[in-house]
Amino acid sequence: MSDISFDEKSDKITSVTLDPGTIISLNPDEAHERRIAIYDLLEENAFFPARVKAKGPYALHMSIIGNSVVFDIRHPRSFEPIAAHYLSLTPFRELIRDYFRVRESYYEAIKSASPYQIEAVDMGRRGLHNDAADLLRQRLDNKLTMDMNTARRLFTLLCAVQPYAARDDAQNSQLPTLLFVCSMNSVRSPIAAALTRFLFPGKVISRSAGARSGKADGFVHAAMEELGIDMSVHTPHTMDELVATKFDLVITLSEEAREAVARRNLDAEKIEHWETDDPTLVEGSRDARLAAYHQLRDSLKKRIFERLDPVFSG
């Protein structure tokens, strides 16, 4: 792979998002570690999906499905799908365990060891990264093409997300499944799905989708961050991209979503429509616009709790 040439402008990842349904933030330290890994990857990388006509740069969306990590490559602005590849985690189990063992040894060495000992541990750490990067590139050969440094950084990100990933997915879990649908999966439905996971952790699988394709919204990030909910992990998805097609409850949040769900004929135990205001239509200052997002967030939080609390506490 050393003879591969990369275009510095197009052959690169410019954004990374994580599936909030399968990659969860258990505490601030773990979320911080993931953010550092993402920052390092975005700071410098050389990457492109093989066998596709689409030109970069690219957005990378990661999720954990069963025993595999899914690398979902998308257009960085429209989030239209370009390519998706599953990577089995089994060959990486021992390397991931060694990564954390060596990392702890390195941190301990920094505290009290001699420069020679620190250098020895650091050499072991770099050797582990090289072995993992080689394996990652081999496993993704002819699927995703990247240079050695990108593979090293991608393995670090994999280590940061994999140990804390939820193992329940909508295809195999016995938990009730809930789908929120709005027009573009940019504002209303992702907020509702995230609030449901926040209010009822471990009790429901909550997903979201749009009638058509949208893009991430910065005001959503700002409004939800105030509750400690990281929405930077969200990537808009359309109903055509749903892995699961059967849900216990589907809730539509716009008229366009209601019509799209009716046309789709999903296998749903129950379908409800909650007409909600679209905060993107509010004009004015930043504070005025953010206030509209706050109102949407708080009204959805109240309604979700009132709807679902009797189900889970009864």
Secondary structure as a PSIPRED ss2 file (coil, helix, strand):
# PSIPRED VFORMAT (PSIPRED V4.0)

   1 M C   1.000  0.000  0.000
   2 S C   1.000  0.000  0.000
   3 D C   1.000  0.000  0.000
   4 I C   1.000  0.000  0.000
   5 S C   1.000  0.000  0.000
   6 F C   1.000  0.000  0.000
   7 D C   1.000  0.000  0.000
   8 E C   1.000  0.000  0.000
   9 K C   1.000  0.000  0.000
  10 S C   1.000  0.000  0.000
  11 D C   1.000  0.000  0.000
  12 K C   1.000  0.000  0.000
  13 I E   0.000  0.000  1.000
  14 T E   0.000  0.000  1.000
  15 S E   0.000  0.000  1.000
  16 V E   0.000  0.000  1.000
  17 T E   0.000  0.000  1.000
  18 L E   0.000  0.000  1.000
  19 D C   1.000  0.000  0.000
  20 P C   1.000  0.000  0.000
  21 G C   1.000  0.000  0.000
  22 T C   1.000  0.000  0.000
  23 I E   0.000  0.000  1.000
  24 I C   1.000  0.000  0.000
  25 S C   1.000  0.000  0.000
  26 L C   1.000  0.000  0.000
  27 N C   1.000  0.000  0.000
  28 P H   0.000  1.000  0.000
  29 D H   0.000  1.000  0.000
  30 E H   0.000  1.000  0.000
  31 A H   0.000  1.000  0.000
  32 H H   0.000  1.000  0.000
  33 E H   0.000  1.000  0.000
  34 R H   0.000  1.000  0.000
  35 R H   0.000  1.000  0.000
  36 I H   0.000  1.000  0.000
  37 A H   0.000  1.000  0.000
  38 I H   0.000  1.000  0.000
  39 Y H   0.000  1.000  0.000
  40 D H   0.000  1.000  0.000
  41 L H   0.000  1.000  0.000
  42 L H   0.000  1.000  0.000
  43 E H   0.000  1.000  0.000
  44 E C   1.000  0.000  0.000
  45 N C   1.000  0.000  0.000
  46 A C   1.000  0.000  0.000
  47 F E   0.000  0.000  1.000
  48 F E   0.000  0.000  1.000
  49 P E   0.000  0.000  1.000
  50 A C   1.000  0.000  0.000
  51 R C   1.000  0.000  0.000
  52 V C   1.000  0.000  0.000
  53 K C   1.000  0.000  0.000
  54 A C   1.000  0.000  0.000
  55 K C   1.000  0.000  0.000
  56 G C   1.000  0.000  0.000
  57 P C   1.000  0.000  0.000
  58 Y E   0.000  0.000  1.000
  59 A E   0.000  0.000  1.000
  60 L E   0.000  0.000  1.000
  61 H E   0.000  0.000  1.000
  62 M E   0.000  0.000  1.000
  63 S E   0.000  0.000  1.000
  64 I E   0.000  0.000  1.000
  65 I E   0.000  0.000  1.000
  66 G C   1.000  0.000  0.000
  67 N C   1.000  0.000  0.000
  68 S E   0.000  0.000  1.000
  69 V E   0.000  0.000  1.000
  70 V E   0.000  0.000  1.000
  71 F E   0.000  0.000  1.000
  72 D E   0.000  0.000  1.000
  73 I E   0.000  0.000  1.000
  74 R E   0.000  0.000  1.000
  75 H C   1.000  0.000  0.000
  76 P C   1.000  0.000  0.000
  77 R C   1.000  0.000  0.000
  78 S C   1.000  0.000  0.000
  79 F C   1.000  0.000  0.000
  80 E C   1.000  0.000  0.000
  81 P E   0.000  0.000  1.000
  82 I E   0.000  0.000  1.000
  83 A E   0.000  0.000  1.000
  84 A E   0.000  0.000  1.000
  85 H E   0.000  0.000  1.000
  86 Y E   0.000  0.000  1.000
  87 L E   0.000  0.000  1.000
  88 S E   0.000  0.000  1.000
  89 L C   1.000  0.000  0.000
  90 T H   0.000  1.000  0.000
  91 P H   0.000  1.000  0.000
  92 F H   0.000  1.000  0.000
  93 R H   0.000  1.000  0.000
  94 E H   0.000  1.000  0.000
  95 L H   0.000  1.000  0.000
  96 I H   0.000  1.000  0.000
  97 R H   0.000  1.000  0.000
  98 D H   0.000  1.000  0.000
  99 Y H   0.000  1.000  0.000
 100 F H   0.000  1.000  0.000
 101 R H   0.000  1.000  0.000
 102 V H   0.000  1.000  0.000
 103 R H   0.000  1.000  0.000
 104 E H   0.000  1.000  0.000
 105 S H   0.000  1.000  0.000
 106 Y H   0.000  1.000  0.000
 107 Y H   0.000  1.000  0.000
 108 E H   0.000  1.000  0.000
 109 A H   0.000  1.000  0.000
 110 I H   0.000  1.000  0.000
 111 K H   0.000  1.000  0.000
 112 S H   0.000  1.000  0.000
 113 A C   1.000  0.000  0.000
 114 S C   1.000  0.000  0.000
 115 P H   0.000  1.000  0.000
 116 Y H   0.000  1.000  0.000
 117 Q H   0.000  1.000  0.000
 118 I H   0.000  1.000  0.000
 119 E H   0.000  1.000  0.000
 120 A H   0.000  1.000  0.000
 121 V H   0.000  1.000  0.000
 122 D H   0.000  1.000  0.000
 123 M H   0.000  1.000  0.000
 124 G H   0.000  1.000  0.000
 125 R H   0.000  1.000  0.000
 126 R H   0.000  1.000  0.000
 127 G H   0.000  1.000  0.000
 128 L H   0.000  1.000  0.000
 129 H H   0.000  1.000  0.000
 130 N H   0.000  1.000  0.000
 131 D H   0.000  1.000  0.000
 132 A H   0.000  1.000  0.000
 133 A H   0.000  1.000  0.000
 134 D H   0.000  1.000  0.000
 135 L H   0.000  1.000  0.000
 136 L H   0.000  1.000  0.000
 137 R H   0.000  1.000  0.000
 138 Q H   0.000  1.000  0.000
 139 R H   0.000  1.000  0.000
 140 L C   1.000  0.000  0.000
 141 D C   1.000  0.000  0.000
 142 N C   1.000  0.000  0.000
 143 K C   1.000  0.000  0.000
 144 L E   0.000  0.000  1.000
 145 T E   0.000  0.000  1.000
 146 M E   0.000  0.000  1.000
 147 D C   1.000  0.000  0.000
 148 M H   0.000  1.000  0.000
 149 N H   0.000  1.000  0.000
 150 T H   0.000  1.000  0.000
 151 A H   0.000  1.000  0.000
 152 R H   0.000  1.000  0.000
 153 R H   0.000  1.000  0.000
 154 L H   0.000  1.000  0.000
 155 F H   0.000  1.000  0.000
 156 T H   0.000  1.000  0.000
 157 L H   0.000  1.000  0.000
 158 L H   0.000  1.000  0.000
 159 C H   0.000  1.000  0.000
 160 A H   0.000  1.000  0.000
 161 V H   0.000  1.000  0.000
 162 Q H   0.000  1.000  0.000
 163 P H   0.000  1.000  0.000
 164 Y H   0.000  1.000  0.000
 165 A E   0.000  0.000  1.000
 166 A C   1.000  0.000  0.000
 167 R C   1.000  0.000  0.000
 168 D C   1.000  0.000  0.000
 169 D C   1.000  0.000  0.000
 170 A C   1.000  0.000  0.000
 171 Q C   1.000  0.000  0.000
 172 N C   1.000  0.000  0.000
 173 S C   1.000  0.000  0.000
 174 Q C   1.000  0.000  0.000
 175 L C   1.000  0.000  0.000
 176 P C   1.000  0.000  0.000
 177 T E   0.000  0.000  1.000
 178 L E   0.000  0.000  1.000
 179 L E   0.000  0.000  1.000
 180 F E   0.000  0.000  1.000
 181 V E   0.000  0.000  1.000
 182 C E   0.000  0.000  1.000
 183 S C   1.000  0.000  0.000
 184 M C   1.000  0.000  0.000
 185 N C   1.000  0.000  0.000
 186 S C   1.000  0.000  0.000
 187 V C   1.000  0.000  0.000
 188 R H   0.000  1.000  0.000
 189 S H   0.000  1.000  0.000
 190 P H   0.000  1.000  0.000
 191 I H   0.000  1.000  0.000
 192 A H   0.000  1.000  0.000
 193 A H   0.000  1.000  0.000
 194 A H   0.000  1.000  0.000
 195 L H   0.000  1.000  0.000
 196 T H   0.000  1.000  0.000
 197 R H   0.000  1.000  0.000
 198 F H   0.000  1.000  0.000
 199 L H   0.000  1.000  0.000
 200 F C   1.000  0.000  0.000
 201 P C   1.000  0.000  0.000
 202 G C   1.000  0.000  0.000
 203 K C   1.000  0.000  0.000
 204 V C   1.000  0.000  0.000
 205 I E   0.000  0.000  1.000
 206 S E   0.000  0.000  1.000
 207 R E   0.000  0.000  1.000
 208 S E   0.000  0.000  1.000
 209 A E   0.000  0.000  1.000
 210 G E   0.000  0.000  1.000
 211 A C   1.000  0.000  0.000
 212 R C   1.000  0.000  0.000
 213 S C   1.000  0.000  0.000
 214 G C   1.000  0.000  0.000
 215 K C   1.000  0.000  0.000
 216 A C   1.000  0.000  0.000
 217 D C   1.000  0.000  0.000
 218 G H   0.000  1.000  0.000
 219 F H   0.000  1.000  0.000
 220 V H   0.000  1.000  0.000
 221 H H   0.000  1.000  0.000
 222 A H   0.000  1.000  0.000
 223 A H   0.000  1.000  0.000
 224 M H   0.000  1.000  0.000
 225 E H   0.000  1.000  0.000
 226 E C   1.000  0.000  0.000
 227 L C   1.000  0.000  0.000
 228 G C   1.000  0.000  0.000
 229 I C   1.000  0.000  0.000
 230 D C   1.000  0.000  0.000
 231 M H   0.000  1.000  0.000
 232 S H   0.000  1.000  0.000
 233 V H   0.000  1.000  0.000
 234 H C   1.000  0.000  0.000
 235 T C   1.000  0.000  0.000
 236 P C   1.000  0.000  0.000
 237 H C   1.000  0.000  0.000
 238 T E   0.000  0.000  1.000
 239 M H   0.000  1.000  0.000
 240 D H   0.000  1.000  0.000
 241 E H   0.000  1.000  0.000
 242 L C   1.000  0.000  0.000
 243 V C   1.000  0.000  0.000
 244 A C   1.000  0.000  0.000
 245 T C   1.000  0.000  0.000
 246 K E   0.000  0.000  1.000
 247 F E   0.000  0.000  1.000
 248 D E   0.000  0.000  1.000
 249 L E   0.000  0.000  1.000
 250 V E   0.000  0.000  1.000
 251 I E   0.000  0.000  1.000
 252 T E   0.000  0.000  1.000
 253 L C   1.000  0.000  0.000
 254 S C   1.000  0.000  0.000
 255 E H   0.000  1.000  0.000
 256 E H   0.000  1.000  0.000
 257 A H   0.000  1.000  0.000
 258 R H   0.000  1.000  0.000
 259 E H   0.000  1.000  0.000
 260 A H   0.000  1.000  0.000
 261 V H   0.000  1.000  0.000
 262 A H   0.000  1.000  0.000
 263 R H   0.000  1.000  0.000
 264 R H   0.000  1.000  0.000
 265 N C   1.000  0.000  0.000
 266 L C   1.000  0.000  0.000
 267 D E   0.000  0.000  1.000
 268 A E   0.000  0.000  1.000
 269 E E   0.000  0.000  1.000
 270 K E   0.000  0.000  1.000
 271 I E   0.000  0.000  1.000
 272 E E   0.000  0.000  1.000
 273 H E   0.000  0.000  1.000
 274 W C   1.000  0.000  0.000
 275 E C   1.000  0.000  0.000
 276 T C   1.000  0.000  0.000
 277 D C   1.000  0.000  0.000
 278 D C   1.000  0.000  0.000
 279 P H   0.000  1.000  0.000
 280 T H   0.000  1.000  0.000
 281 L H   0.000  1.000  0.000
 282 V C   1.000  0.000  0.000
 283 E C   1.000  0.000  0.000
 284 G C   1.000  0.000  0.000
 285 S C   1.000  0.000  0.000
 286 R H   0.000  1.000  0.000
 287 D H   0.000  1.000  0.000
 288 A H   0.000  1.000  0.000
 289 R H   0.000  1.000  0.000
 290 L H   0.000  1.000  0.000
 291 A H   0.000  1.000  0.000
 292 A H   0.000  1.000  0.000
 293 Y H   0.000  1.000  0.000
 294 H H   0.000  1.000  0.000
 295 Q H   0.000  1.000  0.000
 296 L H   0.000  1.000  0.000
 297 R H   0.000  1.000  0.000
 298 D H   0.000  1.000  0.000
 299 S H   0.000  1.000  0.000
 300 L H   0.000  1.000  0.000
 301 K H   0.000  1.000  0.000
 302 K H   0.000  1.000  0.000
 303 R H   0.000  1.000  0.000
 304 I H   0.000  1.000  0.000
 305 F H   0.000  1.000  0.000
 306 E H   0.000  1.000  0.000
 307 R H   0.000  1.000  0.000
 308 L H   0.000  1.000  0.000
 309 D H   0.000  1.000  0.000
 310 P H   0.000  1.000  0.000
 311 V H   0.000  1.000  0.000
 312 F H   0.000  1.000  0.000
 313 S H   0.000  1.000  0.000
 314 G C   1.000  0.000  0.000
